[in-house]
Amino acid sequence: MLKKTPKKTPAVSVNDWAQVVEVSDAEGAPRHVIAMTLAGARTVPSDM
């Protein structure tokens, strides 16, 4: 999962790029995903 920040947001520390997020699936079971933050001034993967 990718999280985008507004265009003018400064780059964050490498330690803040990834977060573990707990979500529920359709049956309500917990799932864990890694959320990566993309600083807004960077090229998004789909534009590469």
C-alpha positions as CSV (number, residue, x, y, z in Angstrom):
1,M,0.0,0.0,0.0
2,L,1.4,3.4,-0.9
3,K,0.6,6.6,0.9
4,K,1.1,9.9,-1.0
5,T,1.8,13.2,0.7
6,P,0.9,16.7,-0.7
7,K,3.3,18.1,-3.3
8,K,5.0,20.6,-0.9
9,T,5.6,18.1,1.9
10,P,9.3,17.8,2.8
11,A,11.0,14.4,2.6
12,V,10.7,12.5,5.9
13,S,13.3,10.5,7.6
14,V,14.0,7.0,6.3
15,N,12.7,5.7,9.6
16,D,9.3,7.2,8.9
17,W,8.9,5.8,5.4
18,A,7.3,2.5,6.4
19,Q,4.5,1.7,8.8
20,V,2.7,-1.5,9.7
21,V,-1.0,-1.0,9.4
22,E,-3.7,-3.4,10.7
23,V,-6.8,-3.7,8.5
24,S,-9.8,-6.1,8.5
25,D,-10.6,-8.3,5.6
26,A,-14.1,-8.9,4.3
27,E,-14.7,-11.5,7.1
28,G,-13.4,-9.3,9.8
29,A,-10.1,-11.1,10.3
30,P,-7.1,-8.8,11.0
31,R,-4.5,-8.4,8.3
32,H,-1.3,-6.5,8.5
33,V,0.1,-4.5,5.6
34,I,3.2,-2.3,5.1
35,A,2.3,1.3,4.2
36,M,5.1,3.1,2.4
37,T,5.0,6.9,2.3
38,L,6.0,8.7,-0.9
39,A,7.0,12.3,-0.5
40,G,4.9,14.5,-2.8
41,A,7.8,16.0,-4.8
42,R,9.0,12.6,-5.9
43,T,8.0,10.6,-9.0
44,V,5.3,8.0,-8.2
45,P,6.0,4.4,-9.5
46,S,3.2,4.6,-12.1
47,D,4.9,7.6,-13.7
48,M,8.3,5.8,-14.2
